[in-house]
Amino acid sequence: MDDVIEPVRLAADDLLLRPFLPSDAGAVFDACQDLEIQQWTTVPVPYTRANAEEFVASCGERWASANPTFACVDAASGRLLGAFDLQSCDAEEGPMVGFWVAPEARGEGVAVRAVQRMARWAFDDLGLTRIRWAAFVGNVPSRRVADRAGFVMEGTCRRALEQRGQRHDGWFASLLPEDLELAVDGAELLRRRVPGWPYTP
């Protein structure tokens, strides 16, 4: 796979995944005032308007360095619903998926549908064969998204994730093309967890 990934737009029913625009900065700033986004992601705290402007301005460079970053918007209104990315698509072990959803868009299946659409594109168009997911232990909403999107849990690693200079225990999972097929088709997923896996969705 080439390191440079050309920006694309992906449709998923009433959702549209597209590259970020400078005009998205205000909505990004508003969303990242949310305490849950600040708790469970690595966004700066406090989150300023300058942070939002820097984020949207950097998205072109992200695509060019194999880190495609999408704004998820309502296809009809254009309202920003969340941010989704694949970090390090050139990594041998596969990219790491990351996302946040604006508070007012939660509970509508936005994250699951967006992650699955992005994964389909990564498998079919980029030729990737594995996508990774990780979250700080305790981030149950993200864990539920991963589970419903088809990710297979692999375990807990101690102090494996960093957030603002501190190390935290992390949950880890992966998604293969066949896992995505099972999830999208609505078939019952086989949960291949390591012994002692503590979480039941």
NORLINTA-V456244 format. One record per residue. N is the residue number from 0. SS is DSSP state (~ for helix, > for strand, _ for the rest). PSI is psi in radians with two decimals (NA if undefined). OMEGA is omega in degrees with one decimal (none if undefined). Layout:
BEGIN
n=N ss=SS psi=PSI omega=OMEGA
n=N ss=SS psi=PSI omega=OMEGA
END
This chain:
BEGIN
n=0 ss=_ psi=2.37 omega=176.6
n=1 ss=_ psi=2.57 omega=179.0
n=2 ss=_ psi=-0.62 omega=179.9
n=3 ss=_ psi=2.20 omega=178.3
n=4 ss=_ psi=2.16 omega=-179.0
n=5 ss=_ psi=2.35 omega=178.8
n=6 ss=_ psi=2.47 omega=179.8
n=7 ss=_ psi=2.92 omega=173.6
n=8 ss=_ psi=2.29 omega=-176.3
n=9 ss=> psi=2.23 omega=178.2
n=10 ss=> psi=2.47 omega=176.4
n=11 ss=> psi=1.52 omega=-177.0
n=12 ss=_ psi=-2.01 omega=-177.7
n=13 ss=_ psi=0.14 omega=-179.7
n=14 ss=> psi=2.64 omega=172.6
n=15 ss=> psi=2.20 omega=173.1
n=16 ss=> psi=2.12 omega=-177.0
n=17 ss=> psi=2.85 omega=174.7
n=18 ss=> psi=2.62 omega=176.6
n=19 ss=_ psi=2.61 omega=177.2
n=20 ss=_ psi=2.72 omega=175.8
n=21 ss=~ psi=-0.56 omega=-178.8
n=22 ss=~ psi=-0.16 omega=178.5
n=23 ss=~ psi=-0.14 omega=-171.7
n=24 ss=~ psi=-0.72 omega=-179.1
n=25 ss=~ psi=-0.76 omega=-179.8
n=26 ss=~ psi=-0.62 omega=176.3
n=27 ss=~ psi=-0.78 omega=178.2
n=28 ss=~ psi=-0.82 omega=-179.4
n=29 ss=~ psi=-0.81 omega=-177.0
n=30 ss=~ psi=-0.67 omega=-174.0
n=31 ss=_ psi=0.10 omega=167.3
n=32 ss=_ psi=-0.23 omega=-177.8
n=33 ss=_ psi=2.31 omega=-175.9
n=34 ss=~ psi=-0.57 omega=179.7
n=35 ss=~ psi=-0.70 omega=176.4
n=36 ss=~ psi=-0.74 omega=179.1
n=37 ss=~ psi=-0.61 omega=-178.5
n=38 ss=~ psi=-0.72 omega=-168.1
n=39 ss=~ psi=-0.09 omega=178.4
n=40 ss=_ psi=-3.06 omega=-178.7
n=41 ss=_ psi=0.35 omega=178.0
n=42 ss=_ psi=2.64 omega=177.3
n=43 ss=_ psi=2.58 omega=175.7
n=44 ss=_ psi=2.13 omega=-0.3
n=45 ss=_ psi=2.74 omega=-178.4
n=46 ss=_ psi=2.07 omega=-173.7
n=47 ss=_ psi=2.93 omega=175.6
n=48 ss=~ psi=-0.61 omega=177.9
n=49 ss=~ psi=-0.65 omega=176.0
n=50 ss=~ psi=-0.76 omega=-179.6
n=51 ss=~ psi=-0.75 omega=179.9
n=52 ss=~ psi=-0.68 omega=177.5
n=53 ss=~ psi=-0.70 omega=-179.9
n=54 ss=~ psi=-0.90 omega=-177.1
n=55 ss=~ psi=-0.56 omega=179.5
n=56 ss=~ psi=-0.45 omega=-176.9
n=57 ss=~ psi=-0.12 omega=-172.0
n=58 ss=~ psi=-0.56 omega=176.0
n=59 ss=~ psi=-0.72 omega=177.0
n=60 ss=~ psi=-0.59 omega=178.9
n=61 ss=~ psi=-0.80 omega=178.0
n=62 ss=~ psi=-0.76 omega=-176.1
n=63 ss=~ psi=-0.34 omega=-179.4
n=64 ss=_ psi=0.47 omega=174.7
n=65 ss=_ psi=0.60 omega=175.5
n=66 ss=_ psi=1.16 omega=-175.3
n=67 ss=_ psi=2.32 omega=-175.3
n=68 ss=> psi=2.17 omega=-175.2
n=69 ss=> psi=2.46 omega=161.3
n=70 ss=> psi=2.25 omega=174.9
n=71 ss=> psi=2.08 omega=-176.9
n=72 ss=> psi=2.76 omega=171.0
n=73 ss=> psi=2.18 omega=-173.7
n=74 ss=_ psi=-0.51 omega=-177.8
n=75 ss=_ psi=-0.83 omega=-173.2
n=76 ss=_ psi=-0.35 omega=-175.9
n=77 ss=_ psi=0.08 omega=-177.9
n=78 ss=_ psi=2.32 omega=179.5
n=79 ss=> psi=2.21 omega=-179.1
n=80 ss=> psi=-0.46 omega=-178.2
n=81 ss=> psi=3.13 omega=177.7
n=82 ss=> psi=2.41 omega=-177.3
n=83 ss=> psi=2.41 omega=178.6
n=84 ss=> psi=2.88 omega=172.3
n=85 ss=> psi=1.97 omega=-174.6
n=86 ss=> psi=2.17 omega=175.9
n=87 ss=_ psi=1.07 omega=177.8
n=88 ss=_ psi=-0.26 omega=179.4
n=89 ss=_ psi=0.05 omega=179.5
n=90 ss=_ psi=2.46 omega=-178.1
n=91 ss=_ psi=-0.60 omega=-177.9
n=92 ss=_ psi=0.02 omega=179.2
n=93 ss=_ psi=2.75 omega=-178.2
n=94 ss=> psi=2.83 omega=175.5
n=95 ss=> psi=2.20 omega=178.5
n=96 ss=> psi=2.46 omega=175.7
n=97 ss=> psi=2.62 omega=-179.7
n=98 ss=> psi=2.75 omega=163.8
n=99 ss=> psi=2.67 omega=180.0
n=100 ss=> psi=2.34 omega=179.3
n=101 ss=_ psi=2.53 omega=-174.9
n=102 ss=~ psi=-0.72 omega=-175.3
n=103 ss=~ psi=-0.17 omega=-179.0
n=104 ss=~ psi=0.04 omega=-176.8
n=105 ss=_ psi=2.72 omega=179.0
n=106 ss=_ psi=0.15 omega=-178.1
n=107 ss=_ psi=0.17 omega=179.3
n=108 ss=_ psi=0.27 omega=-177.8
n=109 ss=~ psi=-0.86 omega=-174.4
n=110 ss=~ psi=-0.76 omega=-178.7
n=111 ss=~ psi=-0.82 omega=-178.3
n=112 ss=~ psi=-0.68 omega=-179.9
n=113 ss=~ psi=-0.75 omega=179.3
n=114 ss=~ psi=-0.76 omega=179.9
n=115 ss=~ psi=-0.70 omega=179.8
n=116 ss=~ psi=-0.73 omega=178.7
n=117 ss=~ psi=-0.70 omega=178.7
n=118 ss=~ psi=-0.73 omega=178.6
n=119 ss=~ psi=-0.78 omega=177.5
n=120 ss=~ psi=-0.75 omega=-179.0
n=121 ss=~ psi=-0.71 omega=179.7
n=122 ss=~ psi=-0.82 omega=-172.5
n=123 ss=~ psi=-0.74 omega=-172.8
n=124 ss=_ psi=-0.58 omega=-179.7
n=125 ss=_ psi=-0.23 omega=178.9
n=126 ss=_ psi=0.35 omega=178.6
n=127 ss=_ psi=2.71 omega=-177.7
n=128 ss=_ psi=-0.05 omega=-178.6
n=129 ss=_ psi=2.39 omega=175.1
n=130 ss=> psi=2.40 omega=-178.7
n=131 ss=> psi=2.69 omega=174.1
n=132 ss=> psi=2.51 omega=174.7
n=133 ss=> psi=2.64 omega=176.8
n=134 ss=> psi=2.68 omega=174.4
n=135 ss=> psi=2.45 omega=176.6
n=136 ss=_ psi=2.27 omega=-177.1
n=137 ss=_ psi=-0.25 omega=178.9
n=138 ss=_ psi=1.27 omega=-175.1
n=139 ss=~ psi=-0.69 omega=178.1
n=140 ss=~ psi=-0.76 omega=178.0
n=141 ss=~ psi=-0.66 omega=178.0
n=142 ss=~ psi=-0.69 omega=179.0
n=143 ss=~ psi=-0.67 omega=176.4
n=144 ss=~ psi=-0.84 omega=-179.5
n=145 ss=~ psi=-0.76 omega=-179.4
n=146 ss=~ psi=-0.82 omega=-176.8
n=147 ss=~ psi=-0.44 omega=177.5
n=148 ss=~ psi=-0.23 omega=176.4
n=149 ss=_ psi=-0.01 omega=179.7
n=150 ss=_ psi=2.52 omega=178.2
n=151 ss=> psi=2.16 omega=-177.0
n=152 ss=> psi=2.41 omega=-177.7
n=153 ss=> psi=-0.33 omega=175.9
n=154 ss=> psi=-3.01 omega=-179.6
n=155 ss=> psi=2.31 omega=176.5
n=156 ss=> psi=2.28 omega=-175.9
n=157 ss=> psi=2.32 omega=176.9
n=158 ss=> psi=0.71 omega=-175.9
n=159 ss=> psi=-0.26 omega=-175.7
n=160 ss=> psi=2.52 omega=-178.8
n=161 ss=> psi=2.45 omega=175.7
n=162 ss=> psi=1.98 omega=177.0
n=163 ss=_ psi=0.82 omega=173.9
n=164 ss=_ psi=0.02 omega=178.8
n=165 ss=> psi=2.58 omega=-179.3
n=166 ss=> psi=2.48 omega=-178.4
n=167 ss=> psi=2.64 omega=171.6
n=168 ss=> psi=2.56 omega=-177.1
n=169 ss=> psi=2.58 omega=168.7
n=170 ss=> psi=2.50 omega=-178.2
n=171 ss=> psi=2.54 omega=179.7
n=172 ss=> psi=2.94 omega=176.8
n=173 ss=> psi=2.76 omega=179.3
n=174 ss=> psi=2.18 omega=173.6
n=175 ss=_ psi=2.84 omega=179.6
n=176 ss=~ psi=-0.68 omega=-179.2
n=177 ss=~ psi=-0.52 omega=174.8
n=178 ss=~ psi=-0.72 omega=179.2
n=179 ss=~ psi=-0.70 omega=179.1
n=180 ss=~ psi=-0.79 omega=179.8
n=181 ss=~ psi=-0.77 omega=-177.6
n=182 ss=~ psi=-0.79 omega=-178.0
n=183 ss=~ psi=-0.64 omega=-179.5
n=184 ss=~ psi=-0.16 omega=179.0
n=185 ss=_ psi=0.14 omega=178.5
n=186 ss=_ psi=2.73 omega=178.3
n=187 ss=_ psi=2.22 omega=-177.6
n=188 ss=_ psi=2.46 omega=173.0
n=189 ss=_ psi=2.08 omega=-176.2
n=190 ss=_ psi=1.81 omega=-178.0
n=191 ss=_ psi=1.37 omega=-177.4
n=192 ss=_ psi=2.69 omega=174.6
n=193 ss=_ psi=2.72 omega=179.5
n=194 ss=_ psi=2.38 omega=177.8
n=195 ss=_ psi=0.14 omega=-179.8
n=196 ss=_ psi=2.21 omega=-165.1
n=197 ss=_ psi=-0.19 omega=-168.8
n=198 ss=_ psi=2.33 omega=174.3
n=199 ss=_ psi=2.06 omega=-177.1
n=200 ss=_ psi=NA omega=none
END
